[in-house]
Amino acid sequence: MNRIGVFGANGRMGLALVEAAHKNNHAELGAAYVRSSSPLLNIAVNQLNSAAPPTVNFSDERNVGNIDVLIDFTLPAGMREHLKTAVAENIPMVIGTTGLNDDDMLALQAAAKHIPIVFARNYSVGVNLLLNLVQTAATKFGDDLDIEIFEAHHRHKIDAPSGTALAIGEAIAAAKGWDHDAVAVFDRSKVETEKSQNEIGYSVLRGGDIVGEHTAYFATSGERLELTHKASSRMTFALGAVRAAGWLKNKPVGLYDMQDVLDLK
């Protein structure tokens, strides 16, 4: 049985991860971590999520032990601290934090030299299949092609475009042999020229309780292909992360992604 420790266990994704660990036949919730200042400290987790075992209380994230794999979907600053804990305790880690900057990525890569880590911007099977499909589409159309990516999320999501949207764009750029940073366009409000075909445009919507929608548009003369993924529940991401945790246990030191977990490479 894979004992899972969840950071940020009182958040929206944290509670979903708690439930996902309970639903997985090969995993169990070993710990649910919150900040040391949290009023939930030492409170039974099943008071917030009835799917949690009654024996698990919210515990201090600084005291990690007796866990096989840690899962972290917290904000970047929290993730940086949790990486230090995971390395110090030699515990593998599954990370779904988005909005990472260059320094965050360097910290993640450095930690992966000491422990095995799965890092993915999206843990759903559908999105990871989409990453493969957009690469196929990008290589099959000719040069007369316009590429756009649209994403929509709930009003509480901070980073924009989403990490998943960027992953889609990066997959397309790699298939086309482009430098993603050089071709990505996030704002056309001051552009006074026609759209270049050697670019990937991004559009973002934030509102309501949208869990997550992503569409890649491939528009050419006479036809348009739209590849869309829609998530209706956070549970799809949580179940994928717990699946990744099971795959990661006993893996060699290194940095992996969900494509590795699903054997899509």
MARTILUM-593012 format. One line per 2 residues: their letters; for each residue z, y, x of C-alpha. Coordinates in steps of 0.02 Angstrom, whole numbers, plus 32768, in hexadecimal, padded with zeros to 4 digits. Layout:
BEGIN
A = Z Y X; ...
//
This chain:
BEGIN
MN = 8000 8000 8000; 7FCF 80AC 8041
RI = 8060 8128 8038; 801B 81D5 8012
GV = 8070 827A 8038; 802C 8311 7FD9
FG = 8040 83C4 8018; 8047 844D 7F95
AN = 8076 83C9 7F16; 80A8 8449 7E91
GR = 7FFC 849C 7E8B; 7F69 8473 7E19
MG = 7F16 8400 7E97; 7FBC 83C2 7ED8
LA = 7FF0 8381 7E2E; 7F45 8331 7E18
LV = 7F5A 82DA 7EC1; 8005 829B 7E8B
EA = 7FB6 824C 7DF2; 7F22 8208 7E54
AH = 7F96 81B1 7ECF; 7FEC 815F 7E3C
KN = 7F45 8125 7DF0; 7F04 80D7 7E92
NH = 7F32 801F 7E9D; 7F3A 8028 7F5B
AE = 7FA3 80C7 7F6A; 804D 8108 7F39
LG = 8099 81B5 7F3B; 8111 81B5 7FCE
AA = 813A 826E 7FD3; 8113 8311 7F78
YV = 812A 83A6 7FEA; 814F 845A 7FBB
RS = 8188 84F1 801E; 823D 84F3 8055
SS = 8259 858C 7FE6; 8212 853B 7F4A
PL = 8285 8531 7EB1; 823D 8483 7E94
LN = 828B 843D 7F32; 82E6 8399 7F0B
IA = 82A9 839B 7E56; 8257 82FA 7E17
VN = 8199 8308 7E21; 8183 82B1 7D79
QL = 81D2 8348 7D24; 812C 83A1 7D48
NS = 80BB 8309 7D42; 80F2 826F 7CE2
AA = 8079 8205 7D49; 80E9 8218 7DE1
PP = 8168 818F 7E05; 8219 81C2 7DD1
TV = 825D 819D 7E7E; 81F9 8228 7ED6
NF = 8241 82D8 7EE1; 81EC 8374 7F23
SD = 821C 837D 7FDA; 8216 83FA 806A
ER = 816A 83FC 80BB; 81BD 8410 8165
NV = 8209 8362 815B; 817D 82E2 815D
GN = 819D 822A 8179; 817B 8179 813D
ID = 80CC 81AB 8103; 8026 8157 812C
VL = 7FAF 81E7 8103; 7FCA 829F 80D8
ID = 7F5B 82FD 805D; 7F4A 83BB 8062
FT = 7EEC 842B 7FE7; 7F56 84C6 8008
LP = 7F1C 8571 8046; 7EDE 8584 80FB
AG = 7F82 85CC 813E; 7FE3 8539 80F8
MR = 7F64 84BD 8139; 7F78 84FF 81EA
EH = 8034 84DE 81E5; 801D 8434 8194
LK = 7FA3 8402 821D; 802B 8422 829D
TA = 80A3 83B3 823C; 8023 8327 822C
VA = 7FFC 832A 82E6; 80B5 832F 8315
EN = 80D9 8298 82A4; 8035 823F 82D0
IP = 8002 822D 8219; 7F4A 8229 81DF
MV = 7F17 82B8 816D; 7E9C 82D6 80DF
IG = 7E72 838E 80CB; 7E1B 83E2 8038
TT = 7E4A 8497 805F; 7DB8 8510 804B
GL = 7D9D 85C3 8087; 7DBC 8593 813D
ND = 7D8C 8611 81C4; 7D53 85E9 8275
DD = 7E06 85E3 82B8; 7E39 856B 822D
ML = 7DA8 84F8 8258; 7DD6 84FD 8310
AL = 7E89 84CC 82E5; 7E49 843E 8279
QA = 7DD4 83FF 8302; 7E60 8409 8383
AA = 7ED4 83A3 8313; 7E4C 8320 82FC
KH = 7E59 82FA 83B6; 7F08 82B5 8394
IP = 7F01 826B 82E5; 7E79 822C 826F
IV = 7E48 82B1 81EF; 7DD3 82B2 815A
FA = 7D9B 8363 8130; 7D28 8383 809D
RN = 7D06 8419 8030; 7CF2 83A7 7F9B
YS = 7D33 82F6 7F80; 7CCF 82C6 7EE6
VG = 7C50 8239 7EF8; 7BD1 829D 7E94
VN = 7BD4 8335 7F05; 7BC2 82CA 7FA0
LL = 7B2B 8275 7F53; 7AEA 8323 7F2B
LN = 7AF5 8352 7FE3; 7A7D 82C4 8009
LV = 7A08 82EF 7F7A; 79F5 83A6 7FAC
QT = 79C5 8371 805B; 793D 8301 8016
AA = 78FD 838C 7FA5; 78FD 840A 8034
TK = 788E 839B 809F; 7813 8367 8016
FG = 77DF 8412 7FD7; 7763 8477 803E
DD = 777B 8524 8089; 775B 857B 7FE1
LD = 7810 8564 7FAE; 78A0 85D3 7F77
IE = 7950 858B 7F85; 79E5 85CE 7F25
IF = 7A95 858A 7F09; 7B01 85B7 7E73
EA = 7BB8 8589 7E5E; 7C3B 85A9 7DD8
HH = 7CF8 8591 7DDC; 7D95 85C4 7D7F
RH = 7DDA 8675 7D8D; 7E63 8640 7E07
KI = 7DF0 8604 7E93; 7DF9 867D 7F25
DA = 7D71 864F 7FA1; 7CBD 8676 7F75
PS = 7C41 8628 7F87; 7C9F 8585 7F75
GT = 7CAE 850F 8006; 7C42 8494 7FA5
AL = 7BB8 8515 7F8D; 7BBA 8538 8048
AI = 7BB4 847D 806D; 7B1A 846F 7FFE
GE = 7AC8 8501 8058; 7AF3 84BA 8102
AI = 7AAA 8411 80D1; 7A08 8464 809B
AA = 7A00 84CF 8138; 7A1A 8436 81A5
AK = 798D 83DB 814C; 791A 8471 8164
GW = 794B 8489 821A; 7994 8535 81F6
DH = 7A30 858C 8237; 7A94 859C 8196
DA = 7AEE 863C 81C9; 7A46 868E 81EE
VA = 79F6 8662 8147; 7A89 8671 80CE
VF = 7A82 8708 805A; 7B1F 8734 7FF9
DR = 7AF8 87E5 7FBC; 7A50 882E 7F88
SK = 7A94 88CE 7F3C; 7A4F 8938 7FC9
VE = 79B4 88D1 7FF1; 7913 8931 7FCE
TE = 7895 88AD 8003; 7852 880F 7FB3
KS = 78B1 876D 7FC9; 7885 870F 8067
QN = 785F 8657 8053; 78C1 8631 80F1
EI = 7969 8656 80A0; 79EC 8606 8033
GY = 7A35 8678 7FAD; 7AE2 8663 7F62
SV = 7B21 8698 7EB6; 7BD4 8689 7E78
LR = 7C2C 868B 7DCF; 7CE8 868F 7DB6
GG = 7D33 867C 7D09; 7D9C 861B 7C8F
DI = 7DCE 856A 7CBD; 7D2A 852B 7D08
VG = 7D59 849B 7D7B; 7CBB 84A5 7DE3
EH = 7BFF 84B0 7DCC; 7B7A 84B3 7E54
TA = 7ABD 84BF 7E45; 7A3C 84C0 7ECF
YF = 7995 850C 7E99; 78F2 84DF 7EEE
AT = 786F 8553 7EA4; 77B8 854D 7ED3
SG = 7714 8581 7E82; 7704 8524 7DDD
ER = 77A8 84C2 7DDE; 7862 84CC 7DFB
LE = 78DE 8443 7E27; 7995 845D 7DFB
LT = 7A18 83E6 7E40; 7ABF 8400 7DEA
HK = 7B6D 83B8 7DF5; 7BF3 83E2 7D74
AS = 7CA8 83B0 7D84; 7D0C 83A4 7CE3
SR = 7DB4 837A 7D31; 7E0E 8399 7DD6
MT = 7E3A 82E2 7DD0; 7D8F 82B5 7E16
FA = 7DB8 8314 7EB7; 7E68 82CC 7EBE
LG = 7E2D 8218 7EA6; 7DAD 8232 7F30
AV = 7E30 8276 7FA6; 7EA3 81E2 7F87
RA = 7E0F 816F 7FA4; 7DEF 81C9 8048
AG = 7EA6 81B1 8078; 7E95 80F6 805F
WL = 7DF9 80F4 80CB; 7E4A 815F 8152
KN = 7EE3 80F2 816E; 7ED6 809A 8218
KP = 7E35 80F6 8246; 7E21 8132 82FB
VG = 7E48 81E6 832A; 7DBB 825B 82F7
LY = 7D75 82D1 8274; 7D22 827E 81DD
DM = 7CDC 82BA 8137; 7CBE 8272 808A
QD = 7C10 823B 80BC; 7C66 81C5 8137
VL = 7CDD 8187 80B1; 7C4D 8160 803A
DL = 7BDD 811A 80C4; 7B54 8198 809A
K = 7B23 81C2 814D
//
